[in-house]
Protein backbone atom coordinates (compact mmCIF):
# COMPACT_ATOMS: atom_id res chain seq x y z
CA UNK A 1 0.00 0.00 0.00
CA UNK A 2 1.19 3.48 -0.78
CA UNK A 3 0.84 5.11 2.63
CA UNK A 4 2.67 8.36 3.28
CA UNK A 5 5.39 8.41 5.95
CA UNK A 6 3.01 10.32 8.21
CA UNK A 7 0.30 7.69 7.75
CA UNK A 8 2.74 4.83 8.39
CA UNK A 9 4.02 6.46 11.56
CA UNK A 10 0.48 7.20 12.83
CA UNK A 11 -0.52 3.57 12.20
CA UNK A 12 2.60 2.26 13.95
CA UNK A 13 2.02 4.56 16.93
CA UNK A 14 -1.55 3.30 17.29
CA UNK A 15 -0.57 -0.33 16.85
CA UNK A 16 2.54 -0.40 19.07
CA UNK A 17 1.45 2.01 21.80
CA UNK A 18 -2.22 2.90 21.41
CA UNK A 19 -2.96 1.86 24.97
CA UNK A 20 0.02 3.64 26.52
CA UNK A 21 -1.41 7.17 26.67
CA UNK A 22 0.06 10.27 25.03
CA UNK A 23 3.47 9.96 26.69
CA UNK A 24 3.82 6.30 25.73
CA UNK A 25 2.79 6.96 22.14
CA UNK A 26 5.20 9.92 21.93
CA UNK A 27 8.00 7.77 23.33
CA UNK A 28 7.45 5.07 20.69
CA UNK A 29 7.26 7.70 17.93
CA UNK A 30 10.52 9.14 19.26
CA UNK A 31 12.27 5.78 18.96
CA UNK A 32 11.22 5.53 15.32
CA UNK A 33 12.48 9.03 14.59
CA UNK A 34 15.70 8.44 16.55
CA UNK A 35 16.33 5.49 14.23
CA UNK A 36 15.56 7.64 11.18
CA UNK A 37 18.16 10.17 12.33
CA UNK A 38 20.73 7.68 13.70
CA UNK A 39 24.25 8.91 12.99
CA UNK A 40 25.74 5.45 12.62
CA UNK A 41 25.24 1.73 12.96
CA UNK A 42 22.56 -0.47 11.48
CA UNK A 43 19.76 2.11 11.40
CA UNK A 44 21.86 4.69 9.56
CA UNK A 45 22.81 2.08 6.93
CA UNK A 46 19.40 0.46 6.54
CA UNK A 47 17.16 3.44 7.23
CA UNK A 48 19.03 6.00 5.14
CA UNK A 49 16.93 8.72 6.78
CA UNK A 50 13.63 7.11 5.68
CA UNK A 51 10.67 6.53 8.00
CA UNK A 52 9.42 3.85 5.59
CA UNK A 53 12.75 1.98 5.61
CA UNK A 54 12.89 2.05 9.41
CA UNK A 55 9.30 0.84 9.88
CA UNK A 56 9.64 -1.95 7.34
CA UNK A 57 13.10 -3.15 8.36
CA UNK A 58 12.52 -6.88 8.93
CA UNK A 59 12.02 -8.13 12.50
CA UNK A 60 11.91 -4.67 14.10
CA UNK A 61 8.24 -3.92 14.75
CA UNK A 62 5.69 -6.70 15.21
CA UNK A 63 3.01 -4.32 13.97
CA UNK A 64 4.78 -3.94 10.60
CA UNK A 65 4.39 -7.65 9.95
CA UNK A 66 1.26 -9.36 8.70
CA UNK A 67 2.53 -12.71 9.97
CA UNK A 68 4.47 -13.73 13.05
CA UNK A 69 5.89 -17.24 13.26
CA UNK A 70 3.99 -18.23 10.15
CA UNK A 71 0.65 -17.21 11.68
CA UNK A 72 -1.47 -14.23 10.64
CA UNK A 73 -0.91 -11.22 12.91
CA UNK A 74 -4.23 -9.33 13.12
CA UNK A 75 -2.62 -6.47 15.05
CA UNK A 76 -0.70 -4.94 12.18
CA UNK A 77 -0.50 -1.45 10.70
CA UNK A 78 -2.76 -2.39 7.80
CA UNK A 79 -5.63 -3.08 10.20
CA UNK A 80 -5.25 0.16 12.14
CA UNK A 81 -7.59 3.15 11.81
CA UNK A 82 -5.55 6.04 13.24
CA UNK A 83 -7.38 8.84 14.98
CA UNK A 84 -6.47 12.52 15.20
CA UNK A 85 -4.21 11.93 18.23
CA UNK A 86 -2.05 9.43 16.33
CA UNK A 87 -1.53 11.90 13.47
CA UNK A 88 -0.82 14.72 15.93
CA UNK A 89 1.86 12.63 17.64
CA UNK A 90 3.32 11.57 14.28
CA UNK A 91 3.54 15.24 13.25
CA UNK A 92 5.04 16.13 16.64
CA UNK A 93 7.78 13.49 16.28
CA UNK A 94 8.49 14.23 12.61
CA UNK A 95 8.95 17.91 13.59
CA UNK A 96 11.85 16.82 15.84
CA UNK A 97 10.16 16.71 19.23
CA UNK A 98 11.06 13.97 21.73
CA UNK A 99 10.07 12.92 25.23
CA UNK A 100 13.17 14.04 27.20
CA UNK A 101 13.36 10.94 29.41
CA UNK A 102 13.48 8.69 26.32
CA UNK A 103 16.62 10.56 25.20
CA UNK A 104 18.35 8.81 22.31
CA UNK A 105 16.56 5.48 22.71
CA UNK A 106 16.63 3.26 19.64
CA UNK A 107 14.67 0.35 21.11
CA UNK A 108 11.61 -0.41 23.17
CA UNK A 109 9.92 -3.60 24.14
CA UNK A 110 7.27 -4.93 26.49
CA UNK A 111 8.86 -7.37 28.95
CA UNK A 112 5.44 -8.57 30.18
CA UNK A 113 6.86 -8.26 33.69
CA UNK A 114 7.47 -5.43 36.17
CA UNK A 115 11.21 -5.38 35.47
CA UNK A 116 13.24 -4.11 32.53
CA UNK A 117 16.47 -5.93 31.80
CA UNK A 118 19.57 -3.71 32.16
CA UNK A 119 20.80 -4.24 28.60
CA UNK A 120 19.23 -4.71 25.23
CA UNK A 121 20.33 -7.95 23.49
CA UNK A 122 24.00 -8.24 22.58
CA UNK A 123 24.68 -5.23 24.82
CA UNK A 124 23.95 -2.79 21.99
CA UNK A 125 21.66 -0.84 24.30
CA UNK A 126 21.40 0.10 27.96
CA UNK A 127 18.20 0.68 29.91
CA UNK A 128 17.05 4.30 29.89
CA UNK A 129 13.51 4.34 31.29
CA UNK A 130 10.17 2.61 31.47
CA UNK A 131 6.97 4.23 30.28
CA UNK A 132 3.81 2.21 30.78
CA UNK A 133 4.42 -1.34 29.62
CA UNK A 134 7.50 -0.48 27.52
CA UNK A 135 11.18 -0.44 28.44
CA UNK A 136 13.38 1.99 26.45
CA UNK A 137 17.06 1.56 25.63
CA UNK A 138 19.77 3.98 24.50
CA UNK A 139 22.59 2.79 22.24
CA UNK A 140 25.99 1.75 23.61
CA UNK A 141 29.20 2.10 21.62
CA UNK A 142 28.67 -1.54 20.55
CA UNK A 143 25.59 -0.48 18.57
CA UNK A 144 27.70 1.71 16.30
CA UNK A 145 29.69 -1.40 15.31
CA UNK A 146 26.54 -3.08 13.96
C-alpha positions as a Python dict, from the first residue, in 0.01 Angstrom:
ca = {
    (1, 'X'): (0, 0, 0),
    (2, 'X'): (119, 348, -78),
    (3, 'X'): (84, 511, 263),
    (4, 'X'): (267, 836, 328),
    (5, 'X'): (539, 841, 595),
    (6, 'X'): (301, 1032, 821),
    (7, 'X'): (30, 769, 775),
    (8, 'X'): (274, 483, 839),
    (9, 'X'): (402, 646, 1156),
    (10, 'X'): (48, 720, 1283),
    (11, 'X'): (-52, 357, 1220),
    (12, 'X'): (260, 226, 1395),
    (13, 'X'): (202, 456, 1693),
    (14, 'X'): (-155, 330, 1729),
    (15, 'X'): (-57, -33, 1685),
    (16, 'X'): (254, -40, 1907),
    (17, 'X'): (145, 201, 2180),
    (18, 'X'): (-222, 290, 2141),
    (19, 'X'): (-296, 186, 2497),
    (20, 'X'): (2, 364, 2652),
    (21, 'X'): (-141, 717, 2667),
    (22, 'X'): (6, 1027, 2503),
    (23, 'X'): (347, 996, 2669),
    (24, 'X'): (382, 630, 2573),
    (25, 'X'): (279, 696, 2214),
    (26, 'X'): (520, 992, 2193),
    (27, 'X'): (800, 777, 2333),
    (28, 'X'): (745, 507, 2069),
    (29, 'X'): (726, 770, 1793),
    (30, 'X'): (1052, 914, 1926),
    (31, 'X'): (1227, 578, 1896),
    (32, 'X'): (1122, 553, 1532),
    (33, 'X'): (1248, 903, 1459),
    (34, 'X'): (1570, 844, 1655),
    (35, 'X'): (1633, 549, 1423),
    (36, 'X'): (1556, 764, 1118),
    (37, 'X'): (1816, 1017, 1233),
    (38, 'X'): (2073, 768, 1370),
    (39, 'X'): (2425, 891, 1299),
    (40, 'X'): (2574, 545, 1262),
    (41, 'X'): (2524, 173, 1296),
    (42, 'X'): (2256, -47, 1148),
    (43, 'X'): (1976, 211, 1140),
    (44, 'X'): (2186, 469, 956),
    (45, 'X'): (2281, 208, 693),
    (46, 'X'): (1940, 46, 654),
    (47, 'X'): (1716, 344, 723),
    (48, 'X'): (1903, 600, 514),
    (49, 'X'): (1693, 872, 678),
    (50, 'X'): (1363, 711, 568),
    (51, 'X'): (1067, 653, 800),
    (52, 'X'): (942, 385, 559),
    (53, 'X'): (1275, 198, 561),
    (54, 'X'): (1289, 205, 941),
    (55, 'X'): (930, 84, 988),
    (56, 'X'): (964, -195, 734),
    (57, 'X'): (1310, -315, 836),
    (58, 'X'): (1252, -688, 893),
    (59, 'X'): (1202, -813, 1250),
    (60, 'X'): (1191, -467, 1410),
    (61, 'X'): (824, -392, 1475),
    (62, 'X'): (569, -670, 1521),
    (63, 'X'): (301, -432, 1397),
    (64, 'X'): (478, -394, 1060),
    (65, 'X'): (439, -765, 995),
    (66, 'X'): (126, -936, 870),
    (67, 'X'): (253, -1271, 997),
    (68, 'X'): (447, -1373, 1305),
    (69, 'X'): (589, -1724, 1326),
    (70, 'X'): (399, -1823, 1015),
    (71, 'X'): (65, -1721, 1168),
    (72, 'X'): (-147, -1423, 1064),
    (73, 'X'): (-91, -1122, 1291),
    (74, 'X'): (-423, -933, 1312),
    (75, 'X'): (-262, -647, 1505),
    (76, 'X'): (-70, -494, 1218),
    (77, 'X'): (-50, -145, 1070),
    (78, 'X'): (-276, -239, 780),
    (79, 'X'): (-563, -308, 1020),
    (80, 'X'): (-525, 16, 1214),
    (81, 'X'): (-759, 315, 1181),
    (82, 'X'): (-555, 604, 1324),
    (83, 'X'): (-738, 884, 1498),
    (84, 'X'): (-647, 1252, 1520),
    (85, 'X'): (-421, 1193, 1823),
    (86, 'X'): (-205, 943, 1633),
    (87, 'X'): (-153, 1190, 1347),
    (88, 'X'): (-82, 1472, 1593),
    (89, 'X'): (186, 1263, 1764),
    (90, 'X'): (332, 1157, 1428),
    (91, 'X'): (354, 1524, 1325),
    (92, 'X'): (504, 1613, 1664),
    (93, 'X'): (778, 1349, 1628),
    (94, 'X'): (849, 1423, 1261),
    (95, 'X'): (895, 1791, 1359),
    (96, 'X'): (1185, 1682, 1584),
    (97, 'X'): (1016, 1671, 1923),
    (98, 'X'): (1106, 1397, 2173),
    (99, 'X'): (1007, 1292, 2523),
    (100, 'X'): (1317, 1404, 2720),
    (101, 'X'): (1336, 1094, 2941),
    (102, 'X'): (1348, 869, 2632),
    (103, 'X'): (1662, 1056, 2520),
    (104, 'X'): (1835, 881, 2231),
    (105, 'X'): (1656, 548, 2271),
    (106, 'X'): (1663, 326, 1964),
    (107, 'X'): (1467, 35, 2111),
    (108, 'X'): (1161, -41, 2317),
    (109, 'X'): (992, -360, 2414),
    (110, 'X'): (727, -493, 2649),
    (111, 'X'): (886, -737, 2895),
    (112, 'X'): (544, -857, 3018),
    (113, 'X'): (686, -826, 3369),
    (114, 'X'): (747, -543, 3617),
    (115, 'X'): (1121, -538, 3547),
    (116, 'X'): (1324, -411, 3253),
    (117, 'X'): (1647, -593, 3180),
    (118, 'X'): (1957, -371, 3216),
    (119, 'X'): (2080, -424, 2860),
    (120, 'X'): (1923, -471, 2523),
    (121, 'X'): (2033, -795, 2349),
    (122, 'X'): (2400, -824, 2258),
    (123, 'X'): (2468, -523, 2482),
    (124, 'X'): (2395, -279, 2199),
    (125, 'X'): (2166, -84, 2430),
    (126, 'X'): (2140, 10, 2796),
    (127, 'X'): (1820, 68, 2991),
    (128, 'X'): (1705, 430, 2989),
    (129, 'X'): (1351, 434, 3129),
    (130, 'X'): (1017, 261, 3147),
    (131, 'X'): (697, 423, 3028),
    (132, 'X'): (381, 221, 3078),
    (133, 'X'): (442, -134, 2962),
    (134, 'X'): (750, -48, 2752),
    (135, 'X'): (1118, -44, 2844),
    (136, 'X'): (1338, 199, 2645),
    (137, 'X'): (1706, 156, 2563),
    (138, 'X'): (1977, 398, 2450),
    (139, 'X'): (2259, 279, 2224),
    (140, 'X'): (2599, 175, 2361),
    (141, 'X'): (2920, 210, 2162),
    (142, 'X'): (2867, -154, 2055),
    (143, 'X'): (2559, -48, 1857),
    (144, 'X'): (2770, 171, 1630),
    (145, 'X'): (2969, -140, 1531),
    (146, 'X'): (2654, -308, 1396),
}
